Amino acid sequence: MIETLLKNFSPENNIVLWLLAAFLLALFIAYQTFPTILYVAKTKHLMDEPDSRSLHSHQTPTLGGIGIFIGLIVVMTIVGAFLNTKVLLLVMGGLTILFFLGLKDDLTVLSANKKFLGQLLASGLLVVFTDTRIIGFSRILDIDVLPYWISIGFTLFVYILIINAYNLIDGVDGLAGSIAFSVSGIFVYLFVRAGELSLATIAIALCGCLLAFLRLNFSNKNKIFMGDTGSMIVGFLLAFFTISFINIAQLDESSEYYRASPALAFALLFYPLIDTLRIFFIRIVVHKASPFKADKNHIHHRFIKRGYSHKTTTLLIVFIQLIIIAITFNLLYLTLNTQIVLLLLYGSALYVLPFLFKK
C-alpha cells in the first residue's frame, strides 16, 4: 500500500500539502534538536562571551546554526527522491562546506581568508554545475547580456556579497532570523508561481527551521544565537534563492519579472545590502579604517541607541522591509532603472522615519 502510494504521489499535484509537510517536518526536527544543542553548549561552556560590541550582558550559546542545518538536511534528504536531486545534492554540498567552516569559527577562530575561500567553493559548486547564474543586467545602464566568464564572476561576487551582508545584520535578537524568515516566505510564493517546486521546498524548509530558532532567539531564559554557522548557511541559501529567481526570470520572456527581477531581488534583501553599503562607507570614508573592522554603527545599533528595545527594533526593521517589498511589487511596470532609483529613495526614507519619532 505504501509502495503504491509513493509511486502514484506527485508533489506537483499536491503543492499545498507538500509544502506544508516540508515546513512542519523542518519545524519539528529543528524544534527537537535545539534543546540538545543548548544542553551541550551549556555543559561544555561553548558560549559567546560579551565584549565591548555586545548588546547582551550574559554568556549565550552560539550554536543555533546546527539546528537549522540539521532541519534543512533532513528535509532535503527525505524529499530528494521526489524532486530535482541534482539541485538538492549540490545545495546540500554547499551547506555542508559552510556548516563546518562556521562551526569551526564559532568554536575556535577561523581566518577571514579561509571563510572567503569556503564561501567561494560552495557558491562555485552551484554556479558551475547547475549553470544558475545572473546572465545579464536586464538593461541596467543599457547593459544586457554578459559574456559567460564575466557572468560567472559577477554571480560569485553576488553570492559573497549577500552571505556577508546577511552575517553583518546578525546583531539584535531575532533580526537576522526574522528577515530571513519573511524573505524566504516570499521566495516560496515566487518559486511556486514559476513552477520550481524544488526551490520552493528548500525555501519553506528554511522557514520551518527559522521559526523554531526564533522561539529561542527571542527567549530570555534559553536564548541561543545562530552564530557564524547559522548566518553563513542562511545567507548562502538567501543568495541561492536570489540568483535562482533572477536566472529563472531572465530566461523566461513571458515572465512578469523578466525585466524587473533585479529590482525585486534588491528589495527583498534591501536591509542587509543597504546597511552593508552604509557601514562600509562610514568605515572607509568617515573613519578612514578597514571596511571589515567591527563597530556599532549598523542601523540596528542606531535604533538601540535611540531607545528602542531589541524586539521593537526587529519588528520595525522587518515591518519596513515588508513595506519596501510591497511597494516594489506595485512598481514593476516602470523601467528597471527607474525602479532601482525609486527603491533607493523610498527605502532609505522609510529607515529614517523611526528616528523622527524617538529622541
The 8 nearest C-alpha neighbors of each residue, nearest first, counted from 0:
[[1, 3, 2, 4, 5, 6, 7, 8],
 [2, 0, 4, 3, 5, 6, 7, 8],
 [1, 3, 5, 0, 4, 6, 7, 8],
 [4, 2, 6, 0, 1, 5, 7, 8],
 [5, 3, 1, 7, 2, 6, 8, 0],
 [6, 4, 8, 2, 3, 7, 1, 9],
 [7, 5, 3, 4, 8, 2, 9, 1],
 [8, 6, 4, 5, 3, 9, 2, 10],
 [7, 9, 5, 6, 4, 10, 12, 13],
 [8, 10, 11, 12, 7, 13, 81, 6],
 [11, 9, 13, 12, 14, 17, 8, 81],
 [12, 10, 9, 14, 13, 196, 17, 194],
 [13, 11, 10, 9, 14, 8, 15, 17],
 [12, 14, 10, 16, 11, 15, 17, 9],
 [15, 13, 17, 11, 16, 10, 12, 18],
 [14, 16, 18, 17, 13, 19, 20, 10],
 [15, 17, 19, 13, 14, 18, 20, 10],
 [18, 16, 14, 20, 15, 19, 10, 13],
 [19, 17, 21, 15, 20, 16, 14, 22],
 [18, 20, 22, 16, 17, 21, 15, 23],
 [19, 21, 17, 23, 18, 22, 24, 16],
 [22, 20, 18, 24, 19, 23, 204, 25],
 [23, 21, 207, 204, 19, 25, 20, 203],
 [22, 24, 26, 20, 25, 21, 27, 19],
 [25, 23, 27, 21, 26, 22, 20, 28],
 [24, 26, 70, 207, 28, 22, 204, 208],
 [27, 25, 207, 23, 208, 29, 24, 28],
 [26, 28, 30, 24, 25, 29, 23, 31],
 [27, 29, 70, 25, 31, 30, 26, 24],
 [28, 30, 70, 32, 66, 26, 31, 208],
 [31, 29, 27, 211, 28, 32, 33, 26],
 [30, 32, 28, 29, 33, 27, 34, 35],
 [31, 33, 29, 30, 66, 35, 34, 28],
 [32, 34, 36, 35, 66, 30, 31, 37],
 [35, 33, 37, 36, 32, 38, 31, 30],
 [36, 34, 38, 37, 33, 32, 39, 31],
 [37, 35, 33, 39, 34, 38, 40, 32],
 [36, 38, 34, 40, 35, 39, 41, 33],
 [37, 39, 35, 41, 36, 40, 42, 34],
 [40, 38, 42, 36, 41, 37, 43, 35],
 [41, 39, 45, 37, 43, 38, 42, 44],
 [40, 42, 44, 38, 39, 43, 37, 45],
 [41, 43, 39, 44, 40, 38, 45, 37],
 [42, 44, 40, 45, 41, 39, 38, 46],
 [45, 43, 41, 46, 42, 40, 39, 60],
 [46, 44, 40, 43, 60, 41, 106, 47],
 [45, 47, 60, 59, 44, 58, 61, 48],
 [46, 48, 59, 58, 60, 61, 49, 45],
 [47, 49, 58, 46, 50, 59, 57, 56],
 [50, 48, 53, 56, 55, 47, 58, 57],
 [51, 49, 53, 52, 48, 56, 54, 55],
 [50, 52, 53, 49, 54, 294, 295, 55],
 [53, 51, 50, 295, 54, 294, 49, 293],
 [54, 52, 50, 49, 55, 51, 56, 170],
 [53, 55, 52, 56, 171, 170, 49, 51],
 [56, 54, 53, 57, 49, 58, 59, 50],
 [55, 57, 49, 54, 58, 53, 50, 48],
 [58, 56, 55, 59, 49, 48, 47, 46],
 [57, 59, 48, 47, 46, 49, 60, 56],
 [58, 60, 46, 47, 223, 57, 61, 222],
 [61, 59, 46, 223, 62, 40, 47, 45],
 [62, 60, 224, 226, 225, 63, 223, 47],
 [61, 63, 64, 225, 65, 60, 226, 224],
 [64, 62, 225, 65, 224, 66, 61, 223],
 [229, 63, 65, 225, 228, 67, 62, 66],
 [66, 64, 68, 63, 67, 62, 69, 228],
 [67, 65, 29, 69, 68, 64, 63, 32],
 [66, 68, 64, 208, 70, 65, 69, 29],
 [67, 69, 65, 71, 66, 70, 64, 72],
 [70, 68, 72, 66, 71, 67, 73, 65],
 [71, 69, 25, 29, 28, 67, 73, 68],
 [70, 72, 68, 74, 69, 73, 204, 75],
 [71, 73, 75, 69, 74, 70, 76, 68],
 [74, 72, 76, 70, 71, 75, 69, 77],
 [73, 75, 77, 71, 76, 72, 25, 78],
 [76, 74, 72, 78, 77, 73, 79, 71],
 [77, 75, 73, 79, 74, 78, 72, 80],
 [76, 78, 74, 75, 79, 73, 80, 72],
 [79, 77, 75, 80, 81, 76, 74, 82],
 [78, 80, 76, 82, 84, 81, 77, 75],
 [79, 81, 78, 82, 84, 77, 76, 83],
 [80, 82, 79, 78, 83, 10, 9, 84],
 [83, 81, 79, 197, 84, 80, 78, 196],
 [84, 82, 85, 86, 197, 87, 79, 81],
 [83, 85, 87, 79, 86, 82, 88, 80],
 [86, 84, 88, 87, 83, 89, 129, 90],
 [85, 87, 89, 88, 84, 83, 90, 129],
 [86, 88, 84, 90, 89, 85, 91, 83],
 [89, 87, 91, 85, 90, 86, 84, 92],
 [90, 88, 92, 86, 91, 87, 125, 93],
 [89, 91, 87, 93, 92, 88, 94, 86],
 [90, 92, 94, 88, 89, 93, 95, 87],
 [93, 91, 89, 95, 90, 94, 88, 96],
 [92, 94, 121, 90, 96, 95, 91, 89],
 [93, 95, 91, 97, 92, 96, 232, 98],
 [94, 96, 98, 92, 93, 97, 91, 99],
 [97, 95, 93, 98, 94, 99, 92, 100],
 [96, 98, 100, 94, 95, 99, 101, 232],
 [99, 97, 95, 101, 228, 96, 100, 94],
 [98, 100, 102, 101, 97, 96, 103, 95],
 [101, 99, 97, 103, 102, 98, 104, 96],
 [100, 102, 228, 227, 104, 98, 99, 103],
 [103, 101, 99, 105, 228, 104, 100, 98],
 [102, 104, 106, 100, 101, 105, 107, 99],
 [103, 105, 108, 109, 101, 107, 102, 106],
 [106, 104, 102, 103, 107, 101, 227, 226],
 [105, 107, 103, 104, 102, 108, 45, 101],
 [106, 108, 104, 103, 105, 109, 102, 45],
 [109, 107, 104, 103, 110, 106, 105, 101],
 [110, 108, 104, 103, 111, 113, 107, 114],
 [109, 111, 112, 113, 114, 108, 104, 115],
 [110, 112, 114, 113, 115, 109, 116, 108],
 [113, 111, 115, 110, 114, 116, 109, 117],
 [114, 112, 116, 115, 110, 111, 117, 109],
 [113, 115, 117, 111, 112, 116, 118, 110],
 [114, 116, 112, 118, 113, 117, 111, 119],
 [117, 115, 119, 113, 118, 114, 120, 112],
 [116, 118, 114, 120, 119, 115, 113, 121],
 [117, 119, 115, 121, 116, 120, 122, 114],
 [118, 120, 116, 122, 117, 121, 123, 115],
 [121, 119, 123, 117, 122, 118, 116, 124],
 [120, 122, 93, 118, 124, 123, 119, 117],
 [123, 121, 119, 124, 120, 125, 118, 126],
 [122, 124, 126, 120, 125, 121, 127, 119],
 [125, 123, 121, 122, 127, 126, 128, 120],
 [124, 126, 123, 129, 128, 122, 127, 89],
 [125, 127, 123, 130, 131, 124, 129, 132],
 [126, 128, 130, 124, 125, 129, 123, 131],
 [127, 129, 125, 130, 124, 126, 123, 131],
 [128, 130, 131, 125, 127, 126, 86, 124],
 [131, 129, 126, 127, 128, 132, 125, 151],
 [132, 130, 126, 129, 243, 246, 125, 242],
 [133, 131, 154, 134, 126, 246, 130, 242],
 [132, 134, 246, 135, 154, 150, 242, 245],
 [133, 135, 150, 132, 145, 144, 246, 136],
 [136, 134, 144, 145, 143, 137, 133, 150],
 [135, 137, 143, 139, 138, 142, 144, 134],
 [138, 136, 143, 258, 135, 139, 142, 144],
 [137, 139, 141, 143, 142, 136, 140, 335],
 [140, 138, 141, 136, 142, 137, 336, 335],
 [139, 141, 142, 138, 336, 136, 143, 137],
 [142, 140, 138, 139, 143, 137, 136, 336],
 [143, 141, 138, 140, 139, 136, 144, 137],
 [142, 144, 138, 137, 136, 135, 141, 145],
 [145, 143, 135, 134, 136, 142, 146, 137],
 [144, 146, 135, 150, 134, 149, 147, 143],
 [147, 145, 149, 148, 150, 144, 134, 135],
 [148, 146, 150, 149, 151, 145, 134, 152],
 [149, 147, 151, 150, 146, 152, 145, 153],
 [150, 148, 152, 146, 151, 147, 153, 145],
 [149, 151, 147, 153, 148, 145, 152, 134],
 [152, 150, 148, 154, 149, 153, 147, 155],
 [153, 151, 149, 155, 154, 150, 148, 156],
 [152, 154, 156, 150, 155, 151, 149, 157],
 [155, 153, 157, 151, 156, 152, 132, 133],
 [156, 154, 158, 152, 157, 153, 151, 159],
 [155, 157, 153, 159, 154, 158, 160, 152],
 [158, 156, 160, 154, 155, 159, 161, 153],
 [159, 157, 155, 238, 161, 156, 160, 162],
 [160, 158, 156, 162, 157, 161, 163, 155],
 [161, 159, 157, 163, 158, 162, 164, 156],
 [160, 162, 164, 158, 163, 159, 238, 165],
 [163, 161, 234, 159, 235, 165, 164, 160],
 [162, 164, 166, 165, 160, 161, 159, 167],
 [165, 163, 161, 167, 271, 166, 162, 275],
 [164, 166, 163, 162, 167, 234, 168, 271],
 [165, 167, 163, 230, 164, 168, 169, 162],
 [166, 168, 164, 165, 169, 163, 275, 170],
 [169, 167, 170, 165, 166, 175, 271, 164],
 [170, 168, 175, 167, 166, 171, 174, 165],
 [169, 171, 168, 172, 167, 174, 299, 175],
 [172, 170, 174, 309, 169, 173, 299, 313],
 [173, 171, 174, 309, 217, 216, 310, 170],
 [172, 174, 176, 177, 216, 175, 217, 213],
 [173, 175, 313, 177, 176, 171, 172, 178],
 [176, 174, 169, 178, 177, 173, 168, 179],
 [175, 177, 179, 173, 174, 178, 180, 209],
 [178, 176, 180, 174, 179, 175, 173, 181],
 [177, 179, 175, 181, 180, 176, 317, 174],
 [178, 180, 182, 176, 177, 181, 183, 175],
 [181, 179, 177, 206, 183, 178, 182, 176],
 [180, 182, 184, 178, 183, 179, 177, 185],
 [181, 183, 179, 185, 184, 180, 267, 178],
 [184, 182, 186, 180, 202, 185, 181, 179],
 [183, 185, 187, 181, 182, 186, 180, 203],
 [186, 184, 188, 182, 187, 183, 189, 181],
 [185, 187, 189, 183, 188, 184, 190, 182],
 [188, 186, 199, 184, 190, 185, 189, 202],
 [187, 189, 185, 191, 186, 190, 192, 184],
 [190, 188, 186, 192, 187, 191, 193, 185],
 [189, 191, 193, 195, 199, 187, 192, 188],
 [192, 190, 194, 188, 193, 189, 195, 196],
 [191, 193, 189, 190, 194, 188, 195, 187],
 [192, 194, 190, 191, 195, 189, 247, 254],
 [195, 193, 191, 192, 196, 190, 11, 189],
 [196, 194, 190, 193, 198, 197, 191, 199],
 [195, 197, 199, 198, 194, 200, 191, 190],
 [198, 196, 200, 199, 195, 82, 83, 201],
 [197, 199, 201, 200, 196, 195, 202, 190],
 [198, 200, 187, 196, 202, 190, 197, 201],
 [201, 199, 197, 203, 198, 202, 196, 204],
 [200, 202, 204, 198, 199, 203, 205, 197],
 [203, 201, 199, 205, 183, 200, 204, 187],
 [202, 204, 206, 205, 200, 22, 201, 199],
 [205, 203, 22, 201, 207, 25, 206, 202],
 [204, 206, 208, 202, 203, 207, 209, 201],
 [207, 205, 203, 209, 180, 204, 208, 210],
 [206, 208, 26, 22, 25, 204, 210, 205],
 [209, 207, 26, 205, 67, 211, 25, 29],
 [210, 208, 212, 206, 211, 207, 213, 176],
 [209, 211, 213, 207, 212, 208, 206, 214],
 [210, 212, 30, 208, 209, 214, 213, 26],
 [211, 213, 209, 210, 214, 215, 216, 208],
 [214, 212, 216, 210, 215, 211, 217, 209],
 [213, 215, 212, 211, 216, 217, 218, 210],
 [216, 214, 218, 222, 213, 217, 212, 223],
 [215, 217, 213, 222, 223, 218, 214, 173],
 [218, 216, 215, 214, 213, 172, 173, 222],
 [219, 217, 215, 222, 216, 220, 221, 214],
 [218, 220, 222, 221, 217, 215, 216, 223],
 [219, 221, 218, 222, 215, 217, 223, 216],
 [222, 220, 218, 219, 215, 223, 37, 216],
 [223, 221, 218, 215, 216, 219, 220, 59],
 [222, 224, 60, 216, 215, 61, 63, 59],
 [225, 223, 61, 226, 63, 216, 60, 62],
 [224, 226, 63, 229, 64, 61, 62, 230],
 [227, 225, 61, 228, 224, 229, 62, 230],
 [226, 228, 101, 230, 229, 231, 105, 104],
 [229, 227, 101, 64, 102, 226, 98, 231],
 [64, 228, 230, 225, 227, 232, 226, 231],
 [229, 231, 227, 166, 233, 234, 232, 228],
 [230, 232, 234, 229, 233, 228, 227, 235],
 [231, 233, 235, 229, 234, 230, 94, 97],
 [232, 234, 236, 230, 235, 231, 229, 237],
 [235, 233, 162, 237, 231, 236, 165, 232],
 [236, 234, 232, 238, 233, 162, 237, 231],
 [235, 237, 239, 233, 238, 234, 240, 232],
 [238, 236, 234, 240, 239, 235, 241, 233],
 [237, 239, 241, 235, 158, 236, 240, 161],
 [238, 240, 236, 242, 237, 241, 243, 235],
 [241, 239, 237, 243, 238, 242, 244, 236],
 [242, 240, 238, 244, 239, 243, 264, 237],
 [241, 243, 245, 239, 244, 240, 246, 238],
 [244, 242, 246, 240, 241, 245, 239, 247],
 [245, 243, 247, 241, 242, 246, 240, 248],
 [246, 244, 242, 248, 260, 243, 247, 249],
 [245, 247, 243, 249, 244, 248, 133, 132],
 [248, 246, 244, 250, 245, 249, 243, 251],
 [247, 249, 257, 245, 251, 246, 250, 256],
 [250, 248, 257, 246, 251, 247, 245, 252],
 [249, 251, 247, 248, 246, 252, 257, 134],
 [252, 250, 248, 253, 254, 249, 257, 247],
 [253, 251, 254, 257, 250, 249, 248, 255],
 [252, 254, 251, 255, 257, 256, 248, 250],
 [255, 253, 257, 256, 252, 251, 248, 249],
 [254, 256, 257, 253, 259, 258, 248, 252],
 [257, 255, 259, 260, 254, 258, 248, 331],
 [256, 258, 248, 254, 249, 255, 252, 259],
 [259, 257, 137, 256, 260, 335, 249, 261],
 [258, 260, 256, 262, 261, 335, 257, 331],
 [259, 261, 256, 263, 245, 262, 258, 264],
 [262, 260, 264, 263, 259, 265, 245, 258],
 [263, 261, 265, 264, 260, 259, 339, 266],
 [262, 264, 266, 260, 265, 261, 267, 327],
 [263, 265, 261, 267, 266, 262, 260, 241],
 [266, 264, 262, 263, 268, 269, 267, 261],
 [267, 265, 269, 263, 264, 268, 324, 262],
 [266, 268, 264, 265, 269, 324, 182, 263],
 [269, 267, 265, 266, 270, 271, 272, 264],
 [268, 270, 266, 272, 265, 267, 273, 271],
 [269, 271, 273, 272, 268, 274, 320, 316],
 [272, 270, 164, 274, 165, 273, 269, 268],
 [273, 271, 275, 269, 274, 270, 164, 268],
 [272, 274, 276, 270, 275, 271, 269, 277],
 [275, 273, 277, 271, 272, 276, 270, 278],
 [276, 274, 272, 278, 277, 273, 164, 279],
 [277, 275, 273, 279, 274, 278, 280, 272],
 [276, 278, 274, 280, 275, 279, 273, 281],
 [277, 279, 281, 275, 280, 276, 274, 282],
 [278, 280, 290, 282, 276, 281, 277, 283],
 [281, 279, 277, 283, 278, 284, 282, 276],
 [282, 280, 285, 278, 279, 284, 283, 286],
 [281, 283, 286, 279, 288, 290, 280, 285],
 [284, 282, 287, 288, 280, 281, 290, 279],
 [285, 283, 287, 280, 281, 286, 282, 288],
 [284, 286, 281, 287, 282, 283, 280, 288],
 [285, 287, 282, 288, 283, 284, 281, 289],
 [288, 286, 283, 284, 285, 282, 289, 281],
 [289, 287, 283, 282, 286, 290, 292, 284],
 [288, 290, 291, 292, 283, 282, 287, 279],
 [291, 289, 279, 282, 292, 283, 288, 278],
 [292, 290, 289, 293, 279, 282, 288, 294],
 [293, 291, 289, 290, 294, 288, 282, 279],
 [294, 292, 291, 295, 52, 290, 296, 289],
 [293, 295, 296, 292, 52, 297, 282, 278],
 [296, 294, 297, 300, 52, 293, 301, 298],
 [297, 295, 294, 300, 298, 301, 278, 281],
 [296, 298, 300, 299, 295, 278, 301, 274],
 [297, 299, 301, 300, 302, 274, 296, 350],
 [298, 300, 302, 301, 297, 303, 312, 171],
 [301, 299, 303, 297, 302, 298, 295, 296],
 [300, 302, 298, 304, 299, 303, 305, 297],
 [301, 303, 299, 305, 300, 304, 307, 312],
 [302, 304, 307, 300, 306, 305, 301, 308],
 [305, 303, 301, 306, 302, 300, 307, 299],
 [304, 306, 302, 303, 307, 301, 358, 357],
 [307, 305, 303, 304, 308, 302, 357, 358],
 [306, 308, 303, 302, 312, 311, 305, 309],
 [307, 309, 311, 310, 312, 303, 306, 302],
 [310, 308, 312, 311, 172, 171, 313, 307],
 [309, 311, 313, 312, 308, 314, 172, 173],
 [312, 310, 314, 308, 313, 309, 307, 315],
 [313, 311, 309, 315, 310, 314, 307, 308],
 [312, 314, 174, 310, 316, 311, 315, 317],
 [313, 315, 311, 317, 312, 316, 318, 310],
 [316, 314, 318, 312, 313, 317, 311, 319],
 [315, 317, 319, 313, 318, 314, 320, 312],
 [316, 318, 320, 314, 319, 315, 178, 313],
 [319, 317, 315, 321, 320, 316, 314, 322],
 [320, 318, 322, 316, 321, 317, 315, 323],
 [319, 321, 317, 323, 318, 322, 316, 324],
 [320, 322, 324, 318, 323, 319, 325, 317],
 [321, 323, 325, 319, 324, 320, 326, 318],
 [324, 322, 320, 326, 321, 325, 346, 327],
 [323, 325, 321, 327, 322, 266, 326, 267],
 [324, 326, 322, 328, 327, 323, 321, 329],
 [327, 325, 329, 323, 328, 324, 322, 330],
 [326, 328, 324, 330, 329, 325, 323, 263],
 [329, 327, 325, 326, 330, 331, 324, 263],
 [330, 328, 326, 327, 331, 325, 332, 324],
 [331, 329, 327, 332, 328, 333, 326, 338],
 [330, 332, 333, 329, 328, 259, 327, 338],
 [331, 333, 330, 334, 329, 259, 335, 338],
 [334, 332, 331, 330, 338, 335, 337, 336],
 [335, 333, 337, 336, 338, 332, 331, 259],
 [334, 336, 338, 337, 259, 339, 333, 258],
 [335, 337, 339, 338, 334, 139, 340, 140],
 [338, 336, 340, 334, 335, 339, 341, 333],
 [339, 337, 335, 341, 336, 340, 342, 333],
 [338, 340, 342, 336, 341, 337, 262, 343],
 [341, 339, 337, 343, 342, 338, 336, 344],
 [342, 340, 344, 338, 343, 339, 345, 337],
 [343, 341, 339, 344, 346, 340, 345, 338],
 [342, 344, 346, 340, 341, 347, 345, 339],
 [345, 343, 341, 342, 347, 346, 348, 340],
 [346, 344, 348, 342, 347, 343, 349, 341],
 [347, 345, 343, 349, 342, 348, 344, 323],
 [346, 348, 350, 344, 349, 345, 343, 351],
 [349, 347, 345, 351, 350, 346, 344, 352],
 [348, 350, 352, 346, 351, 347, 345, 319],
 [351, 349, 347, 348, 352, 353, 346, 319],
 [350, 352, 348, 349, 354, 353, 347, 355],
 [351, 353, 349, 355, 354, 350, 348, 356],
 [354, 352, 355, 356, 351, 350, 357, 349],
 [355, 353, 352, 357, 356, 351, 358, 305],
 [356, 354, 352, 353, 357, 351, 358, 350],
 [355, 357, 353, 354, 358, 352, 351, 305],
 [358, 356, 354, 355, 305, 353, 306, 307],
 [357, 305, 356, 354, 355, 306, 353, 304]]
